[in-house]
Each structure stands twice: as structure tokens, then as C-alpha cells.
């Protein structure tokens, strides 16, 4: 099974045409030249593909890929 990071990377590459060599945990969406409109669309794709809700205020262009991975994982694996 793919890690959350790998799944998010696949989404960024396959649906948003990000270049795989640019994606790393500490890069921001702003550095990937993906704006706030992109983040709304990304939230919809994550909800559809991963069944996780990312709120509009949860991720910003200055959020890193690792930040969004953590948001996803927090919802997939809530503390018991």
C-alpha cells in the first residue's frame, strides 16, 4: 500500500501536472506555482480519492506538502 505522501504526490503529478522531481516534503504549494484556487480543487480531489475533508482554511499556498500529508493522516488515523 502506498504511503500518504506517495498518494498525494501521485495526485499532484497526475492531476495537477506538477513535476515529480520538484515535489518534496518541505516544498510549498506556492513554490510549485499552485495558488489558492488550486488548493480548493486539491481539496475536492482528496475528498474524492482519499475520502478525507481538507477545509479551505487548513491548507494555504504557503503550506508544505508535508503539512497536507499530516492533515490527511490525522483524519485517516484519528487519535483513539
N, C-alpha and C positions, 0 to 999 in steps of 0.2 A: 504494500500500500504506500502511495506517495505521501510525503510529508506535506504539511500545510504550506510551507514555504514553496515547495515544488509545485503544488497545485495553483498557488497564487501566481507563481512565475509563468506557468502554462497559460493562465488566463491573460496575463499581461502581454505575452508574446503572441498568442493565437488570436486574441480578440481585440487587442489594442495596439498591435504592431510594434511593441517595444522590442528593442534588440536584446537578445538573450545575454550578450556579452556585457551589456550595461547594467543589468539587474544584479544587485547585491543587497544584503540586508540593510545596510546603512544609507542607501541612496534614497533621496526624497522623490516624491512624485513630481515636484517642481523641477528637479534636476533631470527627470525623464521627460520633461516638457509636457506633462499631463496636468491639466488645470482642474478647477473645482467642478466644472461640468463633467469632465471625465470621471471624477470621484462619484458623482451621482450615478452615472452609468455603471461604474465598477460595483457600487453597492447593489444595483439590480442584478448584475451577473453573479455576484457572490450569493445573493439570496436564492437565485435560480439554481446555481450549480452546487452550492455547498449547504443550502438551507440554513443560512446564517444571516441575521439582520445587522447591517452596519449603518448606523444613523448618520445623517448629514453632518452632524457636529463631531462625530467620532474620528473622522479622518479629514485632513486638510492637505492642500498641496505641499505643505512642509512636513507632513507625516512621512515616516520612512516605510519601506516595505516591511521591515521587522515590526513596526508599530501595528500595521494592519494584520500581519500574521498573528500577533498577540491578541488582537481584538477577536479574530476568528477562533483561535484556540480557546480563549476564555469562554466563548459561547458553546463551543463543541464539548468542552470539558469543564463544566461549572464545578466550583468547589462544593464538596458534599457537606 
